[in-house]
Amino acid sequence: MGRKVSGEATMGELRELEELMQKDPDMRYKLSVLSNWPPAGNDNAWEQKTESALEKHLLRMEAEFPMEELPVKRTGRNIRKLTAILSVLVLMLGSYCVYLLMRNTPLMGNKASVAAIFTRDGSRSRAQLPDGTEVWLNGGSRLTYHPDMNNLDSREVTLEGEAFFDVAKNAAKPFSIHTTKMNIQVLGTSFNVKAYTQDETTEATLITGAVEVTLNDGVERTIRLLPNQKIVLQHNNEFASSKPAGQVDGYRVENIRYNQQDSLVAETAWYNNYLVFDNDSFEDIARKMERWYGIKIHLNGEKLKQYRFTATFKNESFPEVLEALKVTTSFRFRITGNEIFITQ
């Protein structure tokens, strides 16, 4: 059935499918649903086009191959084909359900209560939420929100990964971002949140306005940030053992630094397509590059992981970035497909 929908079925496969649909009327309905699955663009036009094409095709099949002339064969080959067809059907129906969820279309009588935006490693995207808030998502990130947030008492989203927010002002409806380790509440401001679960820290960087950050690390605490400040929450609580005066266990608040040459802020430069390393360890840089380029990096050696670099790149490929880093530190790298192996 999947090959029929994609237009790749042979005449023999079309005969078998027609025979199966005669035996199982529900299968014809499922084929109709799959054939009318709309791609991005004009949904109505697509539906009309596919319905017309399906009707013409079935009429042609009935004229050319009357069902009483089709032989019935129950061979192992037919059973394997039926299994493959049904497997494709399950996968495509699952994708169709996801599509309906993302369109906030009622499914099985229930309305979708959440919408989501995804970016895979190696990509970045920009989106506008229903309230007018603009969001830039970094690679490997996921943002979920209520599609009817404008009619709720508050505007709430959940983030896993990294995002820059330019929040639409609405004093009557606070805007809240939930992450695993902290929650952030604002009225209207621009800021960056980095909350990758595999990283050692969760960070929130405020550019304009004001935000209140509530930590979810076992002891609920609320910290108010001022413009050009950021909060860094250590996941393993390493700050507690050697905290400086005035620093609370588990996190620190510090002023962000602007690059005097180009006025870039390392924490937010990514959404302007700058890849910035600010005295970062090679281990942290490897994670950044994996998300930035959609690659897998293997660092061989603990000493190598601790090397630190400060640099700014835009539009360079990952081999060019590695060659630039080699200017100050000696290491070797080998590229095999999508994987990079780095040794001393």
N, C-alpha and C positions, 0 to 999 in steps of 0.2 A: 504494500500500500504506500509505503514511503517512496518507492521508485516511481509509482504512478503519479503521486503528487508532484515529485520533482521533475517529471517528464522523461525519466530514464528507463521506463519499463519497456521490455521487448513485447512483441505481439503475443508470444506464448505466455508471458507473465500476465498480460492484460486478460487473456482468455481465462487463465486460472483464477484471477481476481474476480472476474465477472461470475464465474461458477460459484466461488465462495460467497459472493454477495447474494446470489440467488438462494443459497441455502441458509444464509444468516442475514435477514433484513436489517438488523442493527448495524452491520458492517457498512452498508450503503450510507446510513446516516453518519457514521464516523468518518467515512471518506468525504462526505459533503462538508463536515465541520473542518477537516484538515484542509480541504481544497479552498475553503473560504477564510483561512487564517490570514489576516491582513498584514502586509509589511508596513514599514514606515512610509507615510505619505497619505494619499487620498484613500481612506478605508472603503467608502461607499463605491468608488469607481472600481476598486479591486474586487469587492464582493460581486458586483454586477458582471464584471469580466469573467471571473472564475466560474460563477454559476452558469453563465451562458456557454462557456467552453465545456464544462462538465456535461451539460444537457446535450449539446451537439455530439460530444464524444460517445455518450451512452446510446444515443439514437443510431449513430454510425455502427457501433458495436452490435446492436440488436439486428440491424439490417444485414451486416456482413456475416455474423456468426450467430444464427438462431440457437437458443439455448438447448433445444432438443437434439441438436447435432453435436454438442460438445461431449466428448467421452469422459467418463468418470474414472479417474485413475488414483488409486490410493497407494502410492509408492513412498519409499523413504525419502525420495527427493522432494515430493510434494509436501511431506510433513516438515522437512527442514525449511522449505521455502515459507510455509505458513508460520513456523516459529519465528523466522527472521522478520516477516511482515508484521506480526503482532508485536515484536520487540520494538521495531521502528515506530509502530503506532503508539505504544506506551510512552516512548521518549518524546514524540511530537505532541502528544496530548499534554504531557508534563510541561513542555515549553509553552504550549498554548495557555495553560493555566497561569504560568508566570507572566505571560503577556497580559492576560486579563487583570492580574493583580497590579501590574505596573500602570495600566490604564485606569485603575480604580473602578473597574466594571464589576457589577454584581456577579458573583459566581456561586452557583448552587443555592441561590436565594439569599446569600449573605453579602453585604458590602465590604469591600476591602478596607481595613482600618489602618494600613500603613503603606507608604510608598518608599522606594529606595533608589539611591543613585550609587553606582559602582564605578570604580576605576581600577583597572588591572595594573600590575607592575609595568613600567615603561610608558605609561600614559598619564596625562593630566587633563582635567575637564573643568568647565565652568557651567554653572546652572543657576537658575533663579527659582526660589521657593515661592509658594502661592502668596505669601505676604509681601513679596518684593525684595526680600533679602537675597543678595548675591553671594554665591559660594563657589570657591575654587577648591577642587579636590586634588590632592597629590596622589602619586601612584600607590596602588594597593590599599585604597581607602573605600569606606562604605558609610553612607549617610542615610539614615531613615527618618521619616517624619510623617505626620498625619496629613493626608491630602486636603482635609477640610480645616486646616489650622486657623484660617481666618474667622471661623465661626466658633472657635473654642475660647475659653477664658485666658489661655496662655499659649505661647508658641514654643513648642519643644521639639528638639531633634536629638538623635543619638548618633555619635561618631565613633568609628573605629578606623584609625589611620590619622591623616593630617589634612586640615582644611583651613582656608582663610575665609573669614566671614566679613561682609559689609552689611550690617544688619539694618533693615528698614526701621525707621523710628516709629514707635507706637507706645506711648507712655501707659496706655490702658492695658496693654498686653505684653508683659515681659517676655523676653526671648531667652530660652534656656538650652544649653548644650550639655548632654549627658555623656560621660565616658566611664570606663571601668573604674578609674581612680579618682576622678574629680567631676564636679558639676559647675557650670559657669552660667551666671545670670546677667543679662544686660537689658538696656532699654533701646539703645541705638548707638552703635560703635563699630570700629573695625579692629579685628584681632586675629591671631593665629592660634590654632590648637593642634598639638602633635600628640597623638594618643595611640601609637602602635603597641599592641599587647606584647610583641616580642622584644621591644626596646627596654632599656634599663630605666628610662624616665618617661614621665608624662609632663608636657610643658604647655603653658598658655602665655602668649605674648600679646600685650595690649599696645595698639598703635594710637588710636584716638578714643575718646570717651572714657567710660569707667565700667569695670566689671567686678562682680563678686564671685570668688571661687570657693566652693565648698569641697573639702577633701573627703574621700571615701576610703581612707586607709585604716579604718578601725576606730579612730578617734575623730569625730566630726568637728571640723574647724572651718571658719569662714575667713577668707583673706580678701581685702579690697585692693585691686591694682590701680595704679595711676598710669597715665600715658607714658610709653617708652619703658615700661617695666615688664618683667616676665617672672612667672613662678615655675620652679622646677621641682617636681615631686619624684623622689627616688623610690623605685619599686621595692628594692630590697632593704630600704631604710639605712643605707650606709652613712648618711649624713649624721645620724644620731650619735655615733661614736666619737666624732671629731668636729662638732659644730662650733663655729665662731660665736662670739658674743652677740646676743640679740637674735640668733637663729633658732627657730623652733625645730624640734626633732622631726626628721623625715622630709623636710622641704626647705627651699631657700627662695628668696625674692631678690632679684638683682636688676640693675638697669641694663637695657640693651645698648649695644654699641653700633654706631653708624660707621660705615667705611668712608673715610674722608675723601677718597678719590672719586667715587661714584655715588655716594649717599645711600648705598645699599644696606639693608638690614639682613644679616645672615638668616634670621629666623623666618623672614617673609619673602626673601628674594626668589624662592622657587616658583611662586605663582606668576612672576614676570619672566619665567624660563631661564633663570640663572641657577646654576649649580654651585653652591658656596660651601667651602670647608673653612671653618673658623677654629683653628687649633684643634681639630678633631682627630681622634685616634684612627688608625688605618682600619680597625674593626668597625667603627661607626661609619667611616667613609664607604666601606664595602657594602653595608646595609643600605646606605643612601643610593649608591650606584645601582644596586640590584633593583630598587624601586624605580629609579630614574630611567634605566635602560631596559628593564625587563630581562635581566640576565642572572646567572648564578655564579657567585665568586667564592673560591676556596682559598683561604689564607693558611699557609703552612708555616707554623711557628709562632709561639707566644710573643717573642720579641718583635716579630714583624707586626703583630696586631697592635702593639703599643706605639709604633711610629706615629708622629703627629704632623699634620699638614694644614697650611692656610693658603687657600687659592680660590679663584672665581672663574667659572667657565660658562660659556653660552654657545650652544650649537655645536660643541665639539663631540666627536664620537668617543666611546669609552676607550678605544686604543689610544686616541690622542690624549685623553686625560691621564691615562697610565704613563704614557711617555713623558708628559709634563711633570708628573710626580717623581719620576725616576731622576730628574735633574738634581734633586736635593737628597735623594735616598737611593741606595743601591738595592735593587730587587729585580727578579726576572718574572716574566709572565708568559703563559701559553694559552692560546685561545682554541678551544675545541667546540665547535658548534656554538651553543648558547652558554657555555660554561668557560670561566676564566680561572686558571690555576696560577697562583702567585707564590713564589718562593724567594728566599733570601739569596 
